[in-house]
Amino acid sequence: MTKSTMKKAVGTQTVPYDVANFLRTPEDMAAYLDAWLEEAPEDAAGIARALGDIARAKGMTQVAKDAGLSRESLYRALSADGNPSFATVLKVAKALGVRLHAAAT
């Protein structure tokens, strides 16, 4: 590696990955939620976070309004420490335009 290449490498900055930036279409959002439901069906917190990621991609303010929740309570419910009720999960899913799926195992 040359000195000029090393200088460029040292100046490289990274940014945190945010999946919400890549959930652009309703199909992307549904596929992301389906992946969580398929791969980690017992991970309630992970599924809630996935709904939160989708909500951030769509716009939390609008999703909260459509779900009949305050923006703050939506953030709290779908955070890593949140524990949303099933009723909240259903309201959010409807506001996001996604459906939960059931399948026999």
MMTF fields as JSON, N, C-alpha, C and O atoms, coordinates in Angstrom:
{
  "mmtfVersion": "1.0.0",
  "mmtfProducer": "UNKNOWN",
  "numBonds": 419,
  "numAtoms": 420,
  "numGroups": 105,
  "numChains": 1,
  "numModels": 1,
  "chainsPerModel": [1],
  "groupsPerChain": [105],
  "chainIdList": ["A"],
  "bondAtomList": [4, 2, 8, 6, 12, 10, 16, 14, 20, 18, 24, 22, 28, 26, 32, 30, 36, 34, 40, 38, 44, 42, 48, 46, 52, 50, 56, 54, 60, 58, 64, 62, 68, 66, 72, 70, 76, 74, 80, 78, 84, 82, 88, 86, 92, 90, 96, 94, 100, 98, 104, 102, 108, 106, 112, 110, 116, 114, 120, 118, 124, 122, 128, 126, 132, 130, 136, 134, 140, 138, 144, 142, 148, 146, 152, 150, 156, 154, 160, 158, 164, 162, 168, 166, 172, 170, 176, 174, 180, 178, 184, 182, 188, 186, 192, 190, 196, 194, 200, 198, 204, 202, 208, 206, 212, 210, 216, 214, 220, 218, 224, 222, 228, 226, 232, 230, 236, 234, 240, 238, 244, 242, 248, 246, 252, 250, 256, 254, 260, 258, 264, 262, 268, 266, 272, 270, 276, 274, 280, 278, 284, 282, 288, 286, 292, 290, 296, 294, 300, 298, 304, 302, 308, 306, 312, 310, 316, 314, 320, 318, 324, 322, 328, 326, 332, 330, 336, 334, 340, 338, 344, 342, 348, 346, 352, 350, 356, 354, 360, 358, 364, 362, 368, 366, 372, 370, 376, 374, 380, 378, 384, 382, 388, 386, 392, 390, 396, 394, 400, 398, 404, 402, 408, 406, 412, 410, 416, 414],
  "bondOrderList": [1, 1, 1, 1, 1, 1, 1, 1, 1, 1, 1, 1, 1, 1, 1, 1, 1, 1, 1, 1, 1, 1, 1, 1, 1, 1, 1, 1, 1, 1, 1, 1, 1, 1, 1, 1, 1, 1, 1, 1, 1, 1, 1, 1, 1, 1, 1, 1, 1, 1, 1, 1, 1, 1, 1, 1, 1, 1, 1, 1, 1, 1, 1, 1, 1, 1, 1, 1, 1, 1, 1, 1, 1, 1, 1, 1, 1, 1, 1, 1, 1, 1, 1, 1, 1, 1, 1, 1, 1, 1, 1, 1, 1, 1, 1, 1, 1, 1, 1, 1, 1, 1, 1, 1],
  "groupList": [{"groupName": "MET", "atomNameList": ["N", "CA", "C", "O"], "elementList": ["N", "C", "C", "O"], "formalChargeList": [0, 0, 0, 0], "bondAtomList": [1, 0, 2, 1, 3, 2], "bondOrderList": [1, 1, 2], "singleLetterCode": "M", "chemCompType": "L-PEPTIDE LINKING"}, {"groupName": "THR", "atomNameList": ["N", "CA", "C", "O"], "elementList": ["N", "C", "C", "O"], "formalChargeList": [0, 0, 0, 0], "bondAtomList": [1, 0, 2, 1, 3, 2], "bondOrderList": [1, 1, 2], "singleLetterCode": "T", "chemCompType": "L-PEPTIDE LINKING"}, {"groupName": "LYS", "atomNameList": ["N", "CA", "C", "O"], "elementList": ["N", "C", "C", "O"], "formalChargeList": [0, 0, 0, 0], "bondAtomList": [1, 0, 2, 1, 3, 2], "bondOrderList": [1, 1, 2], "singleLetterCode": "K", "chemCompType": "L-PEPTIDE LINKING"}, {"groupName": "SER", "atomNameList": ["N", "CA", "C", "O"], "elementList": ["N", "C", "C", "O"], "formalChargeList": [0, 0, 0, 0], "bondAtomList": [1, 0, 2, 1, 3, 2], "bondOrderList": [1, 1, 2], "singleLetterCode": "S", "chemCompType": "L-PEPTIDE LINKING"}, {"groupName": "ALA", "atomNameList": ["N", "CA", "C", "O"], "elementList": ["N", "C", "C", "O"], "formalChargeList": [0, 0, 0, 0], "bondAtomList": [1, 0, 2, 1, 3, 2], "bondOrderList": [1, 1, 2], "singleLetterCode": "A", "chemCompType": "L-PEPTIDE LINKING"}, {"groupName": "VAL", "atomNameList": ["N", "CA", "C", "O"], "elementList": ["N", "C", "C", "O"], "formalChargeList": [0, 0, 0, 0], "bondAtomList": [1, 0, 2, 1, 3, 2], "bondOrderList": [1, 1, 2], "singleLetterCode": "V", "chemCompType": "L-PEPTIDE LINKING"}, {"groupName": "GLY", "atomNameList": ["N", "CA", "C", "O"], "elementList": ["N", "C", "C", "O"], "formalChargeList": [0, 0, 0, 0], "bondAtomList": [1, 0, 2, 1, 3, 2], "bondOrderList": [1, 1, 2], "singleLetterCode": "G", "chemCompType": "PEPTIDE LINKING"}, {"groupName": "GLN", "atomNameList": ["N", "CA", "C", "O"], "elementList": ["N", "C", "C", "O"], "formalChargeList": [0, 0, 0, 0], "bondAtomList": [1, 0, 2, 1, 3, 2], "bondOrderList": [1, 1, 2], "singleLetterCode": "Q", "chemCompType": "L-PEPTIDE LINKING"}, {"groupName": "PRO", "atomNameList": ["N", "CA", "C", "O"], "elementList": ["N", "C", "C", "O"], "formalChargeList": [0, 0, 0, 0], "bondAtomList": [1, 0, 2, 1, 3, 2], "bondOrderList": [1, 1, 2], "singleLetterCode": "P", "chemCompType": "L-PEPTIDE LINKING"}, {"groupName": "TYR", "atomNameList": ["N", "CA", "C", "O"], "elementList": ["N", "C", "C", "O"], "formalChargeList": [0, 0, 0, 0], "bondAtomList": [1, 0, 2, 1, 3, 2], "bondOrderList": [1, 1, 2], "singleLetterCode": "Y", "chemCompType": "L-PEPTIDE LINKING"}, {"groupName": "ASP", "atomNameList": ["N", "CA", "C", "O"], "elementList": ["N", "C", "C", "O"], "formalChargeList": [0, 0, 0, 0], "bondAtomList": [1, 0, 2, 1, 3, 2], "bondOrderList": [1, 1, 2], "singleLetterCode": "D", "chemCompType": "L-PEPTIDE LINKING"}, {"groupName": "ASN", "atomNameList": ["N", "CA", "C", "O"], "elementList": ["N", "C", "C", "O"], "formalChargeList": [0, 0, 0, 0], "bondAtomList": [1, 0, 2, 1, 3, 2], "bondOrderList": [1, 1, 2], "singleLetterCode": "N", "chemCompType": "L-PEPTIDE LINKING"}, {"groupName": "PHE", "atomNameList": ["N", "CA", "C", "O"], "elementList": ["N", "C", "C", "O"], "formalChargeList": [0, 0, 0, 0], "bondAtomList": [1, 0, 2, 1, 3, 2], "bondOrderList": [1, 1, 2], "singleLetterCode": "F", "chemCompType": "L-PEPTIDE LINKING"}, {"groupName": "LEU", "atomNameList": ["N", "CA", "C", "O"], "elementList": ["N", "C", "C", "O"], "formalChargeList": [0, 0, 0, 0], "bondAtomList": [1, 0, 2, 1, 3, 2], "bondOrderList": [1, 1, 2], "singleLetterCode": "L", "chemCompType": "L-PEPTIDE LINKING"}, {"groupName": "ARG", "atomNameList": ["N", "CA", "C", "O"], "elementList": ["N", "C", "C", "O"], "formalChargeList": [0, 0, 0, 0], "bondAtomList": [1, 0, 2, 1, 3, 2], "bondOrderList": [1, 1, 2], "singleLetterCode": "R", "chemCompType": "L-PEPTIDE LINKING"}, {"groupName": "GLU", "atomNameList": ["N", "CA", "C", "O"], "elementList": ["N", "C", "C", "O"], "formalChargeList": [0, 0, 0, 0], "bondAtomList": [1, 0, 2, 1, 3, 2], "bondOrderList": [1, 1, 2], "singleLetterCode": "E", "chemCompType": "L-PEPTIDE LINKING"}, {"groupName": "TRP", "atomNameList": ["N", "CA", "C", "O"], "elementList": ["N", "C", "C", "O"], "formalChargeList": [0, 0, 0, 0], "bondAtomList": [1, 0, 2, 1, 3, 2], "bondOrderList": [1, 1, 2], "singleLetterCode": "W", "chemCompType": "L-PEPTIDE LINKING"}, {"groupName": "ILE", "atomNameList": ["N", "CA", "C", "O"], "elementList": ["N", "C", "C", "O"], "formalChargeList": [0, 0, 0, 0], "bondAtomList": [1, 0, 2, 1, 3, 2], "bondOrderList": [1, 1, 2], "singleLetterCode": "I", "chemCompType": "L-PEPTIDE LINKING"}, {"groupName": "HIS", "atomNameList": ["N", "CA", "C", "O"], "elementList": ["N", "C", "C", "O"], "formalChargeList": [0, 0, 0, 0], "bondAtomList": [1, 0, 2, 1, 3, 2], "bondOrderList": [1, 1, 2], "singleLetterCode": "H", "chemCompType": "L-PEPTIDE LINKING"}],
  "groupTypeList": [0, 1, 2, 3, 1, 0, 2, 2, 4, 5, 6, 1, 7, 1, 5, 8, 9, 10, 5, 4, 11, 12, 13, 14, 1, 8, 15, 10, 0, 4, 4, 9, 13, 10, 4, 16, 13, 15, 15, 4, 8, 15, 10, 4, 4, 6, 17, 4, 14, 4, 13, 6, 10, 17, 4, 14, 4, 2, 6, 0, 1, 7, 5, 4, 2, 10, 4, 6, 13, 3, 14, 15, 3, 13, 9, 14, 4, 13, 3, 4, 10, 6, 11, 8, 3, 12, 4, 1, 5, 13, 2, 5, 4, 2, 4, 13, 6, 5, 14, 13, 18, 4, 4, 4, 1],
  "groupIdList": [1, 2, 3, 4, 5, 6, 7, 8, 9, 10, 11, 12, 13, 14, 15, 16, 17, 18, 19, 20, 21, 22, 23, 24, 25, 26, 27, 28, 29, 30, 31, 32, 33, 34, 35, 36, 37, 38, 39, 40, 41, 42, 43, 44, 45, 46, 47, 48, 49, 50, 51, 52, 53, 54, 55, 56, 57, 58, 59, 60, 61, 62, 63, 64, 65, 66, 67, 68, 69, 70, 71, 72, 73, 74, 75, 76, 77, 78, 79, 80, 81, 82, 83, 84, 85, 86, 87, 88, 89, 90, 91, 92, 93, 94, 95, 96, 97, 98, 99, 100, 101, 102, 103, 104, 105],
  "secStructList": [7, 7, 2, 2, 2, 2, 2, 2, 2, 2, 6, 7, 7, 7, 7, 7, 7, 7, 4, 4, 4, 4, 7, 7, 1, 2, 2, 2, 2, 2, 2, 2, 2, 2, 2, 2, 2, 2, 2, 7, 6, 6, 7, 2, 2, 2, 2, 2, 2, 2, 2, 2, 2, 2, 2, 2, 2, 2, 7, 2, 2, 2, 2, 2, 2, 2, 2, 6, 7, 7, 2, 2, 2, 2, 2, 2, 2, 6, 1, 6, 6, 7, 7, 7, 7, 2, 2, 2, 2, 2, 2, 2, 2, 2, 2, 2, 6, 7, 7, 7, 7, 7, 7, 7, 7],
  "xCoordList": [0.848, 0.0, 0.899, 1.844, 0.598, 1.399, 0.945, -0.13, 1.782, 1.426, 0.131, -0.693, -0.059, -1.284, -2.511, -3.569, -2.391, -3.496, -3.806, -4.972, -2.752, -2.952, -3.659, -4.522, -3.292, -3.927, -5.417, -6.239, -5.764, -7.174, -7.911, -9.038, -7.292, -7.94, -8.174, -9.203, -7.238, -7.374, -8.532, -9.215, -8.763, -9.824, -11.2, -12.177, -11.315, -12.597, -13.508, -13.093, -14.74, -15.721, -16.811, -17.154, -17.338, -18.45, -19.673, -19.565, -20.815, -22.065, -22.798, -22.657, -23.569, -24.317, -25.306, -25.91, -25.458, -26.414, -27.817, -28.052, -28.732, -30.126, -30.995, -31.134, -31.57, -32.378, -33.544, -33.994, -34.039, -35.171, -34.864, -35.77, -33.588, -33.197, -33.352, -33.334, -33.504, -33.578, -34.964, -35.177, -35.894, -37.271, -38.061, -38.704, -38.005, -38.564, -39.961, -40.754, -40.267, -41.563, -42.379, -41.817, -43.685, -44.502, -44.038, -44.123, -43.557, -43.061, -41.797, -41.634, -40.902, -39.693, -40.082, -39.526, -41.05, -41.472, -42.104, -41.806, -42.977, -43.63, -42.609, -42.693, -41.662, -40.635, -39.768, -39.397, -39.447, -38.637, -39.371, -38.788, -40.652, -41.433, -41.59, -41.461, -41.865, -41.982, -40.7, -40.751, -39.555, -38.271, -38.149, -37.717, -38.527, -38.488, -39.436, -39.067, -40.649, -41.633, -41.194, -41.472, -40.516, -40.045, -38.813, -38.748, -37.847, -36.56, -36.56, -35.81, -37.371, -37.359, -38.775, -39.087, -39.638, -41.04, -41.248, -42.291, -40.282, -40.417, -39.853, -40.02, -39.198, -38.525, -39.482, -39.447, -40.336, -41.34, -40.692, -41.186, -39.592, -38.915, -38.337, -38.396, -37.788, -37.231, -38.308, -38.11, -39.441, -40.547, -41.09, -41.428, -41.173, -41.602, -40.602, -41.001, -39.3, -38.282, -38.419, -38.249, -38.729, -38.92, -40.091, -40.008, -41.175, -42.297, -41.857, -42.28, -41.013, -40.481, -39.622, -39.692, -38.806, -37.983, -38.87, -38.603, -39.919, -40.844, -41.567, -41.757, -41.966, -42.65, -41.742, -42.197, -40.455, -39.527, -39.349, -39.207, -39.354, -39.217, -40.421, -40.271, -41.602, -42.823, -43.025, -43.667, -42.483, -42.685, -43.477, -44.68, -42.813, -43.432, -44.663, -45.655, -44.609, -45.733, -46.998, -48.062, -46.887, -48.051, -48.529, -49.733, -47.596, -47.978, -48.687, -49.708, -48.164, -48.806, -50.226, -51.158, -50.382, -51.711, -52.658, -53.791, -52.179, -53.007, -53.355, -54.41, -52.47, -52.698, -53.493, -53.903, -53.717, -54.452, -53.632, -54.17, -52.32, -51.403, -50.635, -50.538, -50.092, -49.196, -47.842, -47.468, -47.138, -45.827, -44.888, -44.156, -44.913, -44.046, -44.357, -43.444, -45.654, -46.004, -45.646, -45.297, -45.729, -45.333, -43.825, -43.397, -43.026, -41.578, -41.276, -40.465, -41.918, -41.67, -42.055, -41.303, -43.221, -43.705, -42.817, -42.63, -42.269, -41.495, -39.986, -39.214, -39.571, -38.141, -37.584, -38.335, -36.273, -35.621, -36.133, -36.186, -36.509, -37.006, -38.525, -39.09, -39.184, -40.64, -41.256, -40.618, -42.485, -43.242, -44.686, -45.57, -44.923, -46.256, -47.293, -46.993, -48.506, -49.602, -49.879, -49.499, -50.549, -50.891, -51.831, -51.764, -52.701, -53.603, -52.808, -53.158, -51.729, -50.874, -50.184, -50.099, -49.688, -49.034, -50.009, -49.638, -51.242, -52.234, -52.565, -52.702, -52.696, -52.964, -51.816, -52.037, -50.593, -49.416, -49.321, -49.07, -49.517, -49.462, -50.481, -50.17, -51.687, -52.723, -52.302, -52.447, -51.776, -51.335, -50.192, -50.06, -49.365, -48.25, -48.667, -47.914, -49.866, -50.32, -49.711, -49.553, -49.369, -48.832, -49.717, -50.437, -49.661, -50.42, -49.464, -48.441, -49.807, -49.072, -49.576, -50.749, -48.709, -49.087, -49.006, -48.156, -49.89, -49.853, -49.635, -50.149, -48.859, -48.624, -48.432, -47.926, -48.823, -48.617, -47.128, -46.433, -46.664, -45.246, -45.072, -43.946],
  "yCoordList": [-1.163, 0.0, 1.233, 1.326, 2.163, 3.381, 4.364, 4.215, 5.38, 6.381, 7.1, 7.362, 7.423, 8.135, 7.245, 7.738, 5.946, 5.024, 4.908, 4.856, 4.865, 4.772, 6.014, 5.915, 7.187, 8.421, 8.396, 8.811, 7.907, 7.823, 6.845, 7.114, 5.714, 4.705, 5.224, 4.93, 5.983, 6.524, 7.513, 7.597, 8.254, 9.251, 8.681, 9.431, 7.395, 6.78, 6.79, 6.443, 7.187, 7.198, 6.196, 5.967, 5.614, 4.682, 5.261, 6.101, 4.804, 5.211, 3.954, 2.906, 4.041, 2.859, 2.4, 3.216, 1.089, 0.517, 0.671, 0.362, 1.142, 1.276, 0.632, 1.162, -0.506, -1.249, -0.418, -0.634, 0.52, 1.343, 2.104, 2.417, 2.398, 3.104, 2.238, 2.754, 0.93, 0.015, -0.589, -1.386, -0.221, -0.701, 0.342, 1.214, 0.242, 1.298, 1.002, 1.921, -0.259, -0.604, -1.442, -2.034, -1.493, -2.368, -3.827, -4.554, -4.244, -5.621, -5.839, -6.892, -4.848, -4.925, -5.055, -5.868, -4.238, -4.21, -5.537, -6.075, -6.063, -7.341, -8.481, -9.363, -8.473, -9.521, -9.47, -10.511, -8.268, -8.105, -8.665, -9.4, -8.317, -8.83, -10.344, -11.051, -10.844, -12.295, -13.022, -14.098, -12.433, -13.051, -13.173, -14.209, -12.122, -12.185, -13.255, -14.045, -13.287, -14.259, -15.687, -16.6, -15.883, -17.213, -17.637, -18.761, -16.748, -17.092, -17.033, -17.769, -16.188, -16.02, -15.841, -14.811, -16.845, -16.679, -16.514, -16.011, -16.924, -16.787, -15.464, -15.139, -14.708, -13.473, -12.288, -11.522, -12.151, -11.08, -9.707, -8.83, -9.512, -8.208, -7.929, -6.796, -8.937, -8.764, -8.443, -7.603, -9.103, -8.844, -7.429, -6.731, -7.012, -5.636, -4.637, -3.612, -4.931, -4.038, -3.998, -2.942, -5.152, -5.181, -4.284, -3.544, -4.347, -3.442, -1.994, -1.12, -1.737, -0.391, 0.066, 1.226, -0.838, -0.501, -0.114, 0.861, -0.892, -0.612, 0.713, 1.507, 0.936, 2.187, 3.387, 4.41, 3.271, 4.374, 4.592, 5.73, 3.505, 3.631, 4.355, 5.134, 4.102, 4.75, 6.139, 6.985, 6.374, 7.648, 7.427, 7.167, 7.528, 7.221, 8.071, 7.571, 9.328, 10.21, 9.725, 9.662, 9.383, 8.929, 7.565, 7.332, 6.668, 5.34, 5.468, 4.818, 6.289, 6.497, 7.015, 6.538, 7.981, 8.547, 7.473, 7.344, 6.702, 5.653, 4.548, 3.924, 4.306, 3.269, 3.785, 3.001, 5.107, 5.68, 5.748, 5.643, 5.924, 5.992, 7.298, 7.936, 7.693, 8.841, 8.386, 7.218, 9.324, 9.011, 8.472, 7.509, 9.089, 8.687, 7.262, 6.469, 6.935, 5.582, 4.552, 3.419, 4.93, 4.011, 3.741, 2.589, 4.8, 4.62, 3.721, 2.8, 3.986, 3.223, 1.753, 0.858, 1.508, 0.135, -0.679, -1.878, -0.029, -0.756, -0.633, -0.998, -0.124, -0.003, -1.36, -2.317, -1.433, -2.666, -3.107, -4.303, -2.147, -2.464, -2.513, -2.794, -2.245, -2.195, -3.576, -4.595, -3.581, -4.823, -4.523, -4.453, -4.344, -3.929, -5.025, -6.216, -4.599, -5.568, -6.111, -5.509, -7.258, -7.83, -6.899, -6.812, -6.207, -5.248, -4.144, -3.716, -3.675, -2.645, -3.188, -2.503, -4.419, -5.041, -5.1, -4.778, -5.506, -5.591, -4.219, -4.079, -3.205, -1.842, -1.336, -0.738, -1.583, -1.122, -1.857, -1.235, -3.164, -3.934, -3.404, -3.244, -3.134, -2.59, -1.226, -0.95, -0.365, 0.971, 0.888, 1.756, -0.151, -0.332, -0.979, -0.969, -1.54, -2.22, -3.603, -4.09, -4.237, -5.607, -6.51, -6.048, -7.806, -8.789, -9.802, -10.143, -10.274, -11.384, -12.658, -12.745, -13.647, -14.912, -16.069, -16.096, -17.014, -18.25, -19.395, -19.393, -20.378, -21.575, -22.75, -22.577, -23.909, -25.11, -25.456, -25.291, -25.94, -26.316, -27.8, -28.295],
  "zCoordList": [0.0, 0.0, 0.0, 0.783, -0.874, -0.944, 0.122, 0.704, 0.374, 1.379, 1.021, 1.897, -0.261, -0.648, -0.462, -0.072, -0.731, -0.525, 0.959, 1.35, 1.797, 3.233, 3.766, 4.638, 3.241, 3.685, 3.363, 4.179, 2.169, 1.789, 2.686, 3.101, 2.988, 3.819, 5.233, 5.841, 5.752, 7.096, 7.157, 8.178, 6.095, 6.065, 5.768, 5.775, 5.51, 5.192, 6.411, 7.517, 6.195, 7.272, 6.959, 5.799, 7.989, 7.821, 8.513, 9.407, 8.09, 8.715, 9.156, 8.526, 10.214, 10.668, 9.595, 8.899, 9.477, 8.539, 9.111, 10.279, 8.302, 8.714, 7.643, 6.541, 7.973, 7.003, 6.48, 5.355, 7.267, 6.84, 5.551, 4.779, 5.322, 4.097, 2.847, 1.729, 3.029, 1.898, 1.714, 0.8, 2.562, 2.445, 1.671, 2.256, 0.363, -0.489, -1.012, -1.22, -1.225, -1.808, -0.821, 0.1, -1.007, -0.155, -0.225, 0.764, -1.368, -1.517, -0.687, -0.069, -0.67, 0.17, 1.636, 2.374, 2.042, 3.443, 3.843, 4.909, 2.99, 3.28, 3.306, 4.161, 2.394, 2.361, 3.615, 4.157, 4.074, 5.285, 6.503, 7.3, 6.643, 7.767, 7.655, 8.654, 6.467, 6.262, 6.659, 7.254, 6.329, 6.685, 8.201, 8.706, 8.929, 10.392, 10.91, 11.778, 10.386, 10.845, 10.544, 11.321, 9.432, 9.03, 9.823, 10.322, 9.939, 10.54, 12.063, 12.704, 12.643, 14.105, 14.641, 15.239, 14.429, 14.828, 16.327, 16.746, 17.145, 18.595, 19.108, 20.284, 18.257, 18.67, 18.572, 17.608, 19.586, 19.577, 19.495, 18.786, 20.212, 20.192, 18.807, 18.329, 18.171, 16.823, 15.809, 14.931, 15.924, 15.01, 15.237, 14.28, 16.489, 16.788, 16.206, 15.652, 16.33, 15.747, 14.229, 13.619, 13.608, 12.155, 11.767, 10.786, 12.528, 12.271, 12.445, 11.688, 13.436, 13.641, 12.482, 12.076, 11.939, 10.768, 9.584, 8.881, 9.381, 8.276, 8.52, 7.599, 9.767, 10.1, 9.85, 9.337, 10.209, 9.955, 8.462, 8.014, 7.682, 6.231, 5.63, 4.689, 6.168, 5.659, 6.233, 5.612, 7.409, 8.096, 9.368, 9.32, 10.5, 11.791, 12.072, 12.604, 11.725, 12.02, 11.321, 11.936, 10.041, 9.289, 9.777, 9.889, 10.067, 10.556, 11.899, 12.123, 12.783, 14.087, 13.9, 14.545, 13.026, 12.765, 12.23, 12.694, 11.244, 10.641, 11.636, 11.528, 12.603, 13.605, 14.798, 15.655, 14.862, 15.974, 17.254, 18.356, 17.094, 18.229, 18.186, 17.138, 19.323, 19.292, 18.73, 18.83, 18.15, 17.582, 18.666, 18.434, 19.836, 20.935, 21.391, 21.625, 21.516, 21.969, 20.911, 21.244, 19.64, 18.577, 18.638, 18.564, 18.773, 18.925, 20.121, 20.02, 21.236, 22.465, 22.279, 22.666, 21.69, 21.519, 20.585, 20.791, 19.558, 18.552, 18.742, 17.856, 19.886, 20.177, 20.613, 20.8, 20.771, 21.208, 22.581, 22.867, 23.427, 24.768, 24.836, 25.893, 23.726, 23.712, 23.852, 23.588, 24.266, 24.405, 24.01, 24.864, 22.691, 22.26, 22.485, 22.396, 22.774, 22.864, 21.466, 20.461, 21.425, 20.125, 19.375, 18.149, 20.09, 19.454, 18.77, 17.67, 19.42, 18.81, 17.577, 16.558, 17.66, 16.499, 15.325, 14.197, 15.58, 14.505, 13.926, 12.711, 14.783, 14.301, 13.429, 12.376, 13.883, 13.136, 11.807, 10.775, 11.819, 10.574, 9.567, 8.387, 10.036, 9.144, 8.609, 7.418, 9.497, 9.073, 8.069, 7.206, 8.175, 7.258, 5.948, 4.974, 5.928, 4.715, 4.553, 3.433, 5.676, 5.627, 6.459, 7.344, 6.168, 6.918, 7.519, 6.923, 8.695, 9.301, 8.653, 8.29, 8.504, 7.857, 8.825, 9.715, 8.646, 9.422, 8.456, 7.338, 8.909, 8.108, 9.06, 10.169, 8.641, 9.452, 9.448, 8.446, 10.596, 10.684, 10.57, 10.622]
}
